[in-house]
Amino acid sequence: MVIAFITGIFLGFIFFGGLYFSVNRMADMKHPAAFMLASLIIRMLILLVGLYLIRGDSFYNIPLALLGILLARTYLTWWVKRKES
């Protein structure tokens, strides 16, 4: 169960870190809408495959992974606000 939580944190950093990277790079792109769509598809694919692999035999793995994802989101939100101020 601890592995599911840590994996959730990792997946959250990939998803929301990728979002932060995509938004910052969007202005440099020739086709920003296509870039954001591709970024969304790749990030969602990684997240969903990760959650599928985590689920295993225990019901509690998914909620723990989601809790880890929310923790990563909270940390990255704090980090971005601190970085920009």
C-alpha positions in Angstrom: 0.0 0.0 0.0 2.9 2.3 0.6 4.2 1.6 -2.9 0.8 2.7 -4.3 1.0 6.0 -2.4 4.6 6.6 -3.6 3.7 5.7 -7.1 0.8 8.1 -7.0 3.2 10.9 -5.9 5.4 10.0 -8.9 2.5 9.9 -11.3 1.3 13.3 -10.0 4.7 14.8 -10.5 4.7 13.5 -14.1 1.2 14.7 -14.8 1.3 18.2 -13.2 5.0 18.8 -13.9 4.3 18.0 -17.5 1.4 20.4 -17.5 3.6 23.2 -16.0 6.3 22.4 -18.7 3.6 22.4 -21.5 2.1 25.7 -20.4 5.5 27.4 -20.2 6.5 26.1 -23.7 3.2 26.8 -25.4 4.2 30.4 -26.4 7.2 29.0 -28.3 5.1 26.6 -30.4 4.0 27.1 -33.9 0.7 25.2 -33.2 0.1 25.7 -29.5 -3.4 24.0 -29.5 -2.0 20.8 -31.1 0.9 20.9 -28.7 -1.4 21.1 -25.7 -3.7 18.4 -27.0 -0.7 16.1 -27.6 0.6 16.9 -24.1 -2.8 16.1 -22.5 -3.1 12.8 -24.4 0.5 11.8 -23.3 0.0 12.8 -19.7 -3.4 11.1 -19.4 -2.0 7.9 -21.0 0.8 7.8 -18.6 -1.5 8.5 -15.6 -4.1 6.0 -16.6 -1.7 3.2 -17.4 0.1 3.8 -14.1 -3.2 3.7 -12.2 -4.2 0.5 -14.1 -0.9 -1.2 -13.1 -1.2 0.0 -9.5 -4.7 -1.4 -8.9 -3.5 -4.9 -8.2 -5.5 -7.1 -5.8 -6.3 -4.5 -3.2 -9.1 -2.0 -3.4 -7.1 0.5 -1.3 -4.3 1.0 -3.9 -6.3 3.3 -6.1 -7.4 5.8 -3.4 -3.9 5.8 -2.0 -2.5 6.5 -5.4 -5.0 9.3 -5.9 -4.0 10.7 -2.5 -0.4 10.7 -3.7 -1.4 12.5 -6.9 -3.2 15.2 -4.9 -0.2 15.6 -2.6 2.1 16.1 -5.7 -0.4 18.6 -7.1 -0.4 20.5 -3.8 3.3 20.6 -3.6 3.8 21.7 -7.2 1.2 24.4 -6.8 3.1 25.7 -3.7 6.4 25.5 -5.6 5.1 27.4 -8.6 3.6 30.2 -6.4 6.8 30.5 -4.5 8.9 30.5 -7.7 6.8 33.3 -9.3 6.7 35.6 -6.3 
